[in-house]
């Protein structure tokens, strides 16, 4: 039963934090919506901050697993996978519940770079860059890490623009820019 309560707390918090923001959602609201009692909450988490960190870590794993699976589903060709990332993002941006990137949102809300939440969000961004670098390396790109950083910059820009414009189109525009960058870098090895 304790595991179910923990799961309900995590699921409810993840949904509310993403939809409304970390600061906007208090423990009372999480308890009310999850149906978990205060004592049970504190058996699982010492504080709201600890819950936030666990939600972010779970979100990181789930999001990166989704991205890798989606890219692998979209294409089997190593050379096409870096651009397929943008096709996956376009799908994500088109969802009714799209509210940007949970990690960008966290960085904005927790402006203190020394906070653990900020650190976990930063780790997520670095892990995405590592994933992109791996795709680029597999595609034979001559400079995978710098190009991964450039593609990630396009991704973050597309996320924020998609949220502002309320359309998945920024993913297509970012993909076009990524294609130009990849072409300018020269042929894959």
N, CA, C and O of each residue as an XYZ file, in Angstrom:
756
protein
N       0.823     -1.206      0.000
C       0.000      0.000      0.000
C       0.862      1.262      0.000
O       0.521      2.249     -0.652
N       1.979      1.231      0.732
C       2.857      2.396      0.789
C       3.399      2.735     -0.589
O       3.541      3.913     -0.919
N       3.704      1.731     -1.399
C       4.216      1.956     -2.742
C       3.160      2.628     -3.605
O       3.475      3.508     -4.405
N       1.904      2.216     -3.445
C       0.817      2.835     -4.207
C       0.655      4.301     -3.830
O       0.424      5.141     -4.700
N       0.771      4.611     -2.566
C       0.658      6.002     -2.120
C       1.793      6.838     -2.706
O       1.570      7.943     -3.202
N       2.987      6.312     -2.646
C       4.141      7.019     -3.221
C       3.925      7.261     -4.713
O       4.179      8.355     -5.217
N       3.462      6.243     -5.401
C       3.216      6.356     -6.838
C       2.157      7.417     -7.129
O       2.314      8.217     -8.052
N       1.080      7.424     -6.343
C       0.026      8.428     -6.534
C       0.559      9.831     -6.291
O       0.229     10.762     -7.026
N       1.387      9.984     -5.256
C       1.985     11.296     -4.979
C       2.856     11.755     -6.151
O       2.762     12.899     -6.595
N       3.692     10.859     -6.639
C       4.583     11.205     -7.751
C       3.797     11.527     -9.017
O       4.083     12.513     -9.697
N       2.813     10.701     -9.331
C       2.012     10.926    -10.543
C       1.236     12.235    -10.463
O       1.208     13.013    -11.417
N       0.612     12.465     -9.323
C      -0.168     13.690     -9.140
C       0.731     14.915     -9.187
O       0.410     15.895     -9.859
N       1.849     14.868     -8.481
C       2.771     16.001     -8.466
C       3.316     16.273     -9.865
O       3.403     17.429    -10.279
N       3.680     15.234    -10.589
C       4.220     15.418    -11.937
C       3.200     16.121    -12.830
O       3.533     17.054    -13.559
N       1.975     15.666    -12.762
C       0.911     16.253    -13.584
C       0.667     17.718    -13.210
O       0.580     18.580    -14.084
N       0.558     17.991    -11.917
C       0.285     19.352    -11.464
C       1.468     20.297    -11.692
O       1.280     21.434    -12.125
N       2.680     19.831    -11.401
C       3.852     20.688    -11.606
C       3.983     21.069    -13.073
O       4.273     22.222    -13.391
N       3.773     20.113    -13.966
C       3.910     20.390    -15.391
C       2.800     21.334    -15.873
O       3.058     22.241    -16.664
N       1.597     21.125    -15.408
C       0.457     21.930    -15.869
C       0.443     23.334    -15.279
O       0.064     24.291    -15.954
N       0.861     23.459    -14.003
C       0.666     24.727    -13.305
C       1.945     25.356    -12.748
O       1.955     26.540    -12.411
N       3.005     24.585    -12.649
C       4.263     25.102    -12.112
C       4.541     24.572    -10.720
O       3.624     24.278     -9.953
N       5.802     24.456    -10.411
C       6.227     23.901     -9.122
C       5.814     24.802     -7.966
O       5.271     24.330     -6.967
N       6.068     26.084     -8.102
C       5.749     27.007     -7.006
C       4.252     27.195     -6.805
O       3.800     27.449     -5.689
N       3.488     27.073     -7.876
C       2.044     27.310     -7.801
C       1.304     26.175     -7.101
O       0.176     26.359     -6.642
N       1.924     25.016     -7.018
C       1.251     23.839     -6.460
C       1.856     23.517     -5.095
O       3.049     23.235     -4.978
N       1.016     23.563     -4.076
C       1.474     23.260     -2.729
C       1.215     21.813     -2.347
O       0.522     21.079     -3.051
N       1.778     21.428     -1.232
C       1.612     20.069     -0.726
C       0.140     19.760     -0.470
O      -0.319     18.654     -0.752
N      -0.596     20.720      0.058
C      -2.028     20.503      0.341
C      -2.777     20.088     -0.923
O      -3.605     19.178     -0.892
N      -2.484     20.750     -2.014
C      -3.151     20.431     -3.287
C      -2.772     19.033     -3.763
O      -3.622     18.283     -4.243
N      -1.505     18.688     -3.630
C      -1.051     17.354     -4.028
C      -1.738     16.290     -3.179
O      -2.170     15.260     -3.696
N      -1.838     16.540     -1.877
C      -2.514     15.593     -0.986
C      -3.987     15.447     -1.365
O      -4.506     14.332     -1.434
N      -4.650     16.561     -1.607
C      -6.076     16.526     -1.938
C      -6.319     15.774     -3.244
O      -7.239     14.962     -3.329
N      -5.511     16.036     -4.245
C      -5.733     15.419     -5.567
C      -5.272     13.967     -5.623
O      -5.809     13.166     -6.387
N      -4.271     13.635     -4.807
C      -3.762     12.251     -4.831
C      -4.551     11.327     -3.909
O      -4.547     10.108     -4.082
N      -5.233     11.929     -2.919
C      -5.950     11.126     -1.937
C      -5.029     10.501     -0.899
O      -5.425      9.576     -0.191
N      -3.821     10.996     -0.809
C      -2.841     10.481      0.146
C      -2.810     11.414      1.357
O      -2.869     12.634      1.207
N      -2.718     10.843      2.541
C      -2.684     11.638      3.764
C      -1.329     12.269      4.018
O      -0.308     11.846      3.475
N      -1.348     13.291      4.856
C      -0.130     14.035      5.186
C       0.941     13.123      5.807
O       2.113     13.210      5.441
N       0.550     12.266      6.725
C       1.524     11.377      7.374
C       2.177     10.461      6.337
O       3.383     10.217      6.386
N       1.388      9.969      5.419
C       1.922      9.103      4.371
C       2.883      9.881      3.471
O       3.928      9.369      3.070
N       2.516     11.114      3.162
C       3.413     11.960      2.357
C       4.791     12.041      3.007
O       5.811     11.812      2.359
N       4.804     12.366      4.286
C       6.071     12.560      4.981
C       6.814     11.258      5.276
O       7.999     11.289      5.606
N       6.141     10.123      5.162
C       6.847      8.843      5.228
C       7.655      8.619      3.948
O       8.687      7.949      3.964
N       7.179      9.181      2.855
C       7.825      8.979      1.553
C       8.772     10.108      1.163
O       9.767      9.885      0.474
N       8.457     11.309      1.606
C       9.255     12.477      1.220
C       9.445     13.389      2.424
O       8.489     13.688      3.140
N      10.667     13.826      2.644
C      10.945     14.702      3.783
C      10.382     16.103      3.564
O      10.129     16.834      4.522
N      10.185     16.476      2.290
C       9.722     17.828      1.976
C       9.183     17.878      0.553
O       9.324     16.928     -0.217
N       8.575     18.985      0.228
C       8.129     19.199     -1.148
C       9.332     19.200     -2.083
O       9.258     18.673     -3.192
N      10.429     19.786     -1.643
C      11.635     19.828     -2.476
C      12.102     18.421     -2.854
O      12.505     18.179     -3.992
N      12.045     17.512     -1.908
C      12.446     16.131     -2.195
C      11.500     15.505     -3.223
O      11.937     14.768     -4.106
N      10.213     15.800     -3.103
C       9.234     15.327     -4.083
C       9.534     15.912     -5.468
O       9.491     15.195     -6.469
N       9.832     17.181     -5.522
C      10.169     17.840     -6.789
C      11.342     17.142     -7.457
O      11.298     16.875     -8.658
N      12.379     16.844     -6.706
C      13.581     16.197     -7.260
C      13.225     14.825     -7.813
O      13.660     14.461     -8.906
N      12.450     14.078     -7.076
C      12.069     12.742     -7.540
C      11.202     12.827     -8.797
O      11.364     12.024     -9.716
N      10.290     13.787     -8.843
C       9.462     13.978    -10.044
C      10.349     14.327    -11.227
O      10.172     13.779    -12.314
N      11.294     15.223    -11.033
C      12.190     15.609    -12.134
C      13.026     14.424    -12.623
O      13.203     14.246    -13.829
N      13.526     13.634    -11.718
C      14.339     12.476    -12.125
C      13.497     11.468    -12.911
O      13.948     10.930    -13.922
N      12.292     11.221    -12.450
C      11.403     10.310    -13.187
C      11.030     10.890    -14.548
O      10.988     10.171    -15.546
N      10.761     12.187    -14.580
C      10.411     12.837    -15.843
C      11.577     12.769    -16.820
O      11.377     12.538    -18.012
N      12.780     12.966    -16.327
C      13.972     12.871    -17.169
C      14.060     11.494    -17.824
O      14.206     11.382    -19.041
N      13.971     10.470    -17.019
C      14.077      9.104    -17.542
C      12.971      8.813    -18.551
O      13.232      8.280    -19.630
N      11.751      9.160    -18.203
C      10.613      8.884    -19.089
C      10.732      9.659    -20.397
O      10.466      9.111    -21.467
N      11.126     10.921    -20.322
C      11.199     11.745    -21.523
C      12.315     11.271    -22.456
O      12.120     11.172    -23.668
N      13.471     10.982    -21.889
C      14.573     10.519    -22.745
C      14.282      9.142    -23.327
O      14.649      8.872    -24.470
N      13.632      8.269    -22.569
C      13.216      6.964    -23.110
C      12.219      7.155    -24.248
O      12.323      6.507    -25.289
N      11.253      8.050    -24.041
C      10.280      8.341    -25.095
C      10.983      8.831    -26.356
O      10.704      8.350    -27.454
N      11.894      9.787    -26.196
C      12.568     10.368    -27.360
C      13.351      9.302    -28.124
O      13.238      9.212    -29.347
N      14.129      8.510    -27.431
C      14.935      7.480    -28.101
C      14.046      6.456    -28.809
O      14.330      6.052    -29.937
N      12.984      6.045    -28.146
C      12.064      5.082    -28.753
C      11.391      5.682    -29.980
O      11.267      5.028    -31.015
N      10.961      6.920    -29.854
C      10.264      7.576    -30.974
C      11.205      7.762    -32.168
O      10.817      7.503    -33.307
N      12.423      8.203    -31.918
C      13.394      8.387    -33.008
C      13.679      7.048    -33.680
O      13.732      6.969    -34.907
N      13.864      5.996    -32.885
C      14.115      4.666    -33.455
C      12.927      4.174    -34.278
O      13.103      3.458    -35.264
N      11.724      4.556    -33.873
C      10.526      4.172    -34.607
C      10.410      4.958    -35.920
O       9.951      4.424    -36.929
N      10.822      6.203    -35.897
C      10.700      7.053    -37.075
C      11.669      6.671    -38.193
O      11.348      6.832    -39.370
N      12.859      6.164    -37.834
C      13.835      5.800    -38.863
C      14.833      4.776    -38.341
O      15.202      4.778    -37.167
N      15.256      3.904    -39.246
C      16.313      2.936    -38.943
C      17.675      3.431    -39.413
O      18.700      2.845    -39.067
N      17.695      4.485    -40.183
C      18.916      4.982    -40.799
C      19.644      5.927    -39.855
O      19.094      6.949    -39.444
N      20.880      5.585    -39.513
C      21.651      6.388    -38.550
C      21.778      7.839    -38.998
O      21.696      8.749    -38.173
N      21.974      8.062    -40.280
C      22.146      9.422    -40.783
C      20.892     10.276    -40.682
O      20.978     11.504    -40.702
N      19.724      9.640    -40.573
C      18.458     10.380    -40.481
C      18.016     10.645    -39.047
O      17.133     11.469    -38.807
N      18.623      9.954    -38.104
C      18.151     10.053    -36.711
C      18.306     11.438    -36.087
O      17.407     11.864    -35.362
N      19.409     12.168    -36.331
C      19.488     13.503    -35.717
C      18.324     14.417    -36.117
O      17.826     15.176    -35.285
N      17.890     14.354    -37.362
C      16.766     15.193    -37.786
C      15.422     14.600    -37.351
O      14.449     15.336    -37.182
N      15.362     13.287    -37.171
C      14.127     12.652    -36.705
C      13.759     13.128    -35.301
O      12.592     13.076    -34.914
N      14.743     13.589    -34.545
C      14.460     14.155    -33.219
C      13.426     15.271    -33.340
O      12.524     15.388    -32.510
N      13.565     16.084    -34.376
C      12.648     17.208    -34.556
C      11.252     16.732    -34.969
O      10.253     17.368    -34.632
N      11.184     15.611    -35.700
C       9.879     15.031    -36.035
C       9.173     14.545    -34.766
O       7.966     14.728    -34.608
N       9.934     13.929    -33.875
C       9.362     13.483    -32.602
C       8.869     14.680    -31.795
O       7.791     14.638    -31.202
N       9.658     15.737    -31.777
C       9.262     16.928    -31.032
C       8.002     17.557    -31.622
O       7.144     18.049    -30.889
N       7.898     17.539    -32.932
C       6.699     18.089    -33.564
C       5.450     17.357    -33.064
O       4.424     17.980    -32.789
N       5.547     16.048    -32.952
C       4.423     15.275    -32.410
C       4.117     15.715    -30.982
O       2.958     15.911    -30.617
N       5.154     15.865    -30.194
C       4.990     16.246    -28.785
C       4.360     17.631    -28.662
O       3.474     17.854    -27.837
N       4.834     18.559    -29.498
C       4.328     19.931    -29.446
C       2.846     19.998    -29.819
O       2.151     20.931    -29.418
N       2.366     19.037    -30.569
C       0.976     19.029    -31.001
C       0.001     18.473    -29.975
O      -1.212     18.509    -30.181
N       0.521     17.965    -28.885
C      -0.364     17.398    -27.854
C      -1.142     18.497    -27.140
O      -0.640     19.603    -26.940
N      -2.372     18.175    -26.761
C      -3.232     19.132    -26.051
C      -2.617     19.582    -24.729
O      -2.783     20.733    -24.323
N      -1.910     18.676    -24.058
C      -1.369     18.992    -22.732
C       0.055     19.552    -22.784
O       0.709     19.663    -21.747
N       0.544     19.905    -23.980
C       1.906     20.435    -24.087
C       2.016     21.761    -23.353
O       1.260     22.699    -23.611
N       2.963     21.820    -22.440
C       3.211     23.036    -21.665
C       4.707     23.332    -21.603
O       5.228     23.781    -20.582
N       5.382     23.071    -22.715
C       6.806     23.357    -22.776
C       7.625     22.212    -22.221
O       7.180     21.065    -22.179
N       8.808     22.541    -21.803
C       9.752     21.568    -21.256
C       9.744     21.678    -19.736
O       9.954     22.759    -19.187
N       9.505     20.577    -19.068
C       9.479     20.579    -17.603
C      10.794     21.088    -17.021
O      10.814     21.651    -15.926
N      11.877     20.894    -17.741
C      13.194     21.272    -17.224
C      13.495     22.745    -17.469
O      14.101     23.402    -16.623
N      13.083     23.265    -18.609
C      13.191     24.711    -18.826
C      12.303     25.415    -17.800
O      12.710     26.403    -17.189
N      11.099     24.902    -17.620
C      10.182     25.500    -16.649
C      10.802     25.504    -15.249
O      10.682     26.483    -14.512
N      11.459     24.412    -14.895
C      12.101     24.314    -13.573
C      13.232     25.320    -13.451
O      13.358     25.981    -12.420
N      14.047     25.449    -14.473
C      15.169     26.396    -14.435
C      14.650     27.824    -14.266
O      15.239     28.620    -13.535
N      13.554     28.140    -14.938
C      12.966     29.472    -14.810
C      12.410     29.683    -13.406
O      12.606     30.740    -12.806
N      11.715     28.672    -12.887
C      11.109     28.808    -11.557
C      12.137     28.808    -10.431
O      11.961     29.504     -9.431
N      13.194     28.043    -10.585
C      14.224     27.960     -9.548
C      15.468     28.651    -10.087
O      16.444     28.006    -10.472
N      15.410     29.936    -10.105
C      16.480     30.729    -10.712
C      17.826     30.567    -10.015
O      18.855     30.958    -10.566
N      17.835     30.006     -8.831
C      19.072     29.806     -8.085
C      19.836     28.613     -8.664
O      19.416     27.470     -8.480
N      20.948     28.858     -9.359
C      21.678     27.752     -9.976
C      22.286     26.772     -8.969
O      22.748     25.699     -9.358
N      22.293     27.124     -7.694
C      22.832     26.202     -6.701
C      21.753     25.263     -6.139
O      22.066     24.356     -5.368
N      20.492     25.477     -6.519
C      19.435     24.609     -6.001
C      19.525     23.229     -6.643
O      19.974     23.092     -7.781
N      19.101     22.223     -5.914
C      19.139     20.854     -6.414
C      18.215     20.686     -7.616
O      18.560     19.966     -8.554
N      17.059     21.327     -7.610
C      16.141     21.233     -8.752
C      16.795     21.798    -10.009
O      16.694     21.204    -11.083
N      17.453     22.920     -9.882
C      18.165     23.525    -11.009
C      19.249     22.567    -11.504
O      19.437     22.400    -12.709
N      19.945     21.952    -10.581
C      21.013     20.999    -10.925
C      20.452     19.790    -11.685
O      21.034     19.366    -12.683
N      19.342     19.240    -11.228
C      18.726     18.085    -11.896
C      18.252     18.480    -13.296
O      18.392     17.703    -14.240
N      17.695     19.681    -13.431
C      17.278     20.159    -14.754
C      18.488     20.309    -15.678
O      18.424     19.955    -16.855
N      19.568     20.826    -15.148
C      20.807     20.957    -15.926
C      21.322     19.578    -16.354
O      21.741     19.401    -17.498
N      21.292     18.620    -15.456
C      21.721     17.256    -15.790
C      20.890     16.678    -16.937
O      21.420     15.999    -17.817
N      19.585     16.954    -16.918
C      18.716     16.486    -17.997
C      19.167     17.078    -19.325
O      19.284     16.363    -20.320
N      19.417     18.366    -19.341
C      19.839     19.028    -20.582
C      21.154     18.437    -21.084
O      21.313     18.226    -22.287
N      22.086     18.171    -20.193
C      23.362     17.564    -20.595
C      23.157     16.146    -21.121
O      23.832     15.729    -22.062
N      22.231     15.408    -20.520
C      21.953     14.048    -20.984
C      21.338     14.061    -22.380
O      21.625     13.179    -23.190
N      20.502     15.045    -22.667
C      19.936     15.169    -24.012
C      21.038     15.503    -25.017
O      21.064     14.955    -26.119
N      21.937     16.389    -24.641
C      23.071     16.712    -25.516
C      23.912     15.460    -25.766
O      24.336     15.214    -26.895
N      24.153     14.671    -24.724
C      24.900     13.415    -24.891
C      24.184     12.475    -25.858
O      24.822     11.845    -26.701
N      22.869     12.381    -25.737
C      22.082     11.539    -26.649
C      22.242     12.021    -28.090
O      22.476     11.227    -29.001
N      22.113     13.329    -28.281
C      22.275     13.892    -29.627
C      23.677     13.630    -30.161
O      23.844     13.282    -31.330
N      24.679     13.795    -29.315
C      26.065     13.531    -29.736
C      26.226     12.079    -30.159
O      26.925     11.788    -31.130
N      25.589     11.170    -29.441
C      25.638      9.753    -29.815
C      25.002      9.505    -31.174
O      25.528      8.734    -31.976
N      23.867     10.157    -31.437
C      23.234     10.025    -32.749
C      24.146     10.561    -33.845
O      24.300      9.948    -34.901
N      24.739     11.704    -33.576
C      25.618     12.328    -34.575
C      26.872     11.493    -34.813
O      27.331     11.360    -35.947
N      27.416     10.939    -33.752
C      28.593     10.079    -33.893
C      28.248      8.841    -34.724
O      29.007      8.449    -35.610
N      27.102      8.233    -34.431
C      26.665      7.052    -35.190
C      26.424      7.390    -36.659
O      26.573      6.541    -37.538
N      26.045      8.654    -36.910
C      25.815      9.106    -38.287
C      27.116      9.513    -38.977
O      27.111      9.866    -40.156
N      28.230      9.465    -38.243
C      29.526      9.803    -38.825
C      29.821     11.284    -38.883
O      30.652     11.718    -39.681
N      29.159     12.068    -38.054
C      29.403     13.515    -38.049
C      30.818     13.803    -37.564
O      31.293     13.167    -36.623
N      31.499     14.763    -38.203
C      32.898     15.030    -37.839
C      33.113     15.662    -36.459
O      34.195     15.520    -35.889
N      32.119     16.348    -35.917
C      32.257     16.997    -34.600
C      30.955     16.815    -33.824
O      30.170     17.755    -33.706
N      30.720     15.608    -33.294
C      29.418     15.319    -32.689
C      29.028     16.213    -31.513
O      27.891     16.681    -31.448
N      29.943     16.456    -30.593
C      29.568     17.218    -29.385
C      29.202     18.673    -29.705
O      28.140     19.130    -29.281
N      30.041     19.414    -30.436
C      29.645     20.795    -30.752
C      28.347     20.860    -31.566
O      27.526     21.752    -31.349
N      28.160     19.931    -32.489
C      26.925     19.947    -33.273
C      25.736     19.576    -32.390
O      24.647     20.123    -32.563
N      25.930     18.657    -31.450
C      24.854     18.302    -30.523
C      24.435     19.521    -29.711
O      23.246     19.737    -29.476
N      25.402     20.311    -29.286
C      25.085     21.526    -28.534
C      24.295     22.512    -29.395
O      23.371     23.164    -28.907
N      24.658     22.620    -30.666
C      23.929     23.511    -31.577
C      22.503     23.009    -31.805
O      21.557     23.797    -31.796
N      22.350     21.706    -32.010
C      21.012     21.147    -32.206
C      20.162     21.310    -30.950
O      18.961     21.570    -31.027
N      20.799     21.155    -29.797
C      20.064     21.318    -28.541
C      19.576     22.748    -28.370
O      18.481     22.980    -27.857
N      20.377     23.689    -28.793
C      19.960     25.084    -28.751
C      18.717     25.285    -29.626
O      17.788     25.993    -29.237
N      18.706     24.664    -30.798
C      17.524     24.725    -31.664
C      16.319     24.058    -31.002
O      15.196     24.553    -31.102
N      16.553     22.953    -30.338
C      15.466     22.242    -29.655
C      14.853     23.112    -28.565
O      13.634     23.272    -28.508
N      15.694     23.675    -27.700
C      15.159     24.506    -26.622
C      14.426     25.721    -27.180
O      13.384     26.113    -26.654
N      14.962     26.316    -28.234
C      14.277     27.442    -28.875
C      12.937     27.031    -29.452
O      11.955     27.765    -29.343
N      12.898     25.859    -30.064
C      11.648     25.364    -30.641
C      10.615     25.086    -29.550
O       9.430     25.364    -29.730
N      11.063     24.540    -28.422
C      10.147     24.258    -27.308
C       9.469     25.543    -26.838
O       8.246     25.602    -26.714
N      10.270     26.561    -26.580
C       9.725     27.816    -26.068
C       8.832     28.482    -27.117
O       7.778     29.025    -26.787
N       9.258     28.436    -28.373
C       8.456     29.051    -29.437
C       7.146     28.297    -29.642
O       6.106     28.918    -29.861
N       7.180     26.976    -29.573
C       5.951     26.184    -29.712
C       4.976     26.516    -28.592
O       3.767     26.578    -28.816
N       5.486     26.726    -27.410
C       4.626     27.087    -26.289
C       4.020     28.473    -26.504
O       2.840     28.695    -26.235
N       4.833     29.388    -26.986
C       4.353     30.756    -27.215
C       3.347     30.813    -28.365
O       2.318     31.481    -28.263
N       3.650     30.105    -29.462
C       2.790     30.163    -30.644
C       1.619     29.189    -30.584
O       0.658     29.330    -31.340
N       1.691     28.209    -29.697
C       0.652     27.184    -29.557
C       0.450     26.408    -30.864
O      -0.675     26.161    -31.300
N       1.576     26.036    -31.466
C       1.566     25.260    -32.691
C       2.819     24.387    -32.723
O       3.842     24.773    -32.157
N       2.765     23.216    -33.375
C       3.957     22.371    -33.486
C       4.930     22.835    -34.564
O       6.008     22.257    -34.705
N       4.568     23.875    -35.331
C       5.379     24.334    -36.452
C       6.830     24.677    -36.090
O       7.709     24.447    -36.922
N       7.133     25.212    -34.906
C       8.535     25.507    -34.602
C       9.463     24.282    -34.702
O      10.657     24.438    -34.959
N       8.936     23.091    -34.506
C       9.770     21.895    -34.659
C      10.202     21.734    -36.114
O      11.345     21.366    -36.387
N       9.292     22.008    -37.047
C       9.644     21.926    -38.471
C      10.673     22.987    -38.835
O      11.630     22.714    -39.560
N      10.469     24.197    -38.327
C      11.419     25.278    -38.630
C      12.786     24.985    -38.033
O      13.811     25.244    -38.663
N      12.803     24.448    -36.823
C      14.084     24.084    -36.199
C      14.750     22.954    -36.978
O      15.972     22.943    -37.125
N      13.966     22.012    -37.474
C      14.517     20.916    -38.277
C      15.168     21.460    -39.536
O      16.244     21.003    -39.920
N      14.538     22.423    -40.182
C      15.119     23.048    -41.371
C      16.452     23.705    -41.036
O      17.415     23.579    -41.792
N      16.510     24.399    -39.917
C      17.769     25.032    -39.487
C      18.829     23.984    -39.164
O      20.003     24.157    -39.490
N      18.410     22.901    -38.525
C      19.342     21.814    -38.195
C      19.901     21.192    -39.473
O      21.089     20.880    -39.550
N      19.050     21.017    -40.464
C      19.507     20.447    -41.734
C      20.553     21.343    -42.390
O      21.521     20.847    -42.967
N      20.367     22.643    -42.306
C      21.345     23.583    -42.848
C      22.668     23.471    -42.102
O      23.732     23.449    -42.721
N      22.606     23.402    -40.776
C      23.830     23.257    -39.971
C      24.560     21.948    -40.304
O      25.780     21.934    -40.467
N      23.813     20.868    -40.402
C      24.432     19.579    -40.710
C      25.052     19.571    -42.090
O      26.141     19.028    -42.272
N      24.385     20.159    -43.060
C      24.923     20.230    -44.424
C      26.181     21.091    -44.466
O      27.144     20.752    -45.153
N      26.175     22.204    -43.734
C      27.339     23.104    -43.727
C      28.558     22.442    -43.072
O      29.696     22.805    -43.367
N      28.320     21.484    -42.196
C      29.419     20.808    -41.508
C      30.145     19.830    -42.430
O      31.230     19.348    -42.101
N      29.554     19.545    -43.562
C      30.191     18.630    -44.515
C      29.653     17.229    -44.406
O      28.861     16.910    -43.518
N      30.094     16.401    -45.320
C      29.583     15.015    -45.353
C      30.036     14.210    -44.139
O      31.100     14.431    -43.561
N      29.172     13.271    -43.790
C      29.519     12.365    -42.691
C      30.668     11.468    -43.117
O      30.853     11.194    -44.303
N      31.439     11.012    -42.130
C      32.583     10.139    -42.420
C      32.124      8.767    -42.828
O      32.949      7.898    -43.110
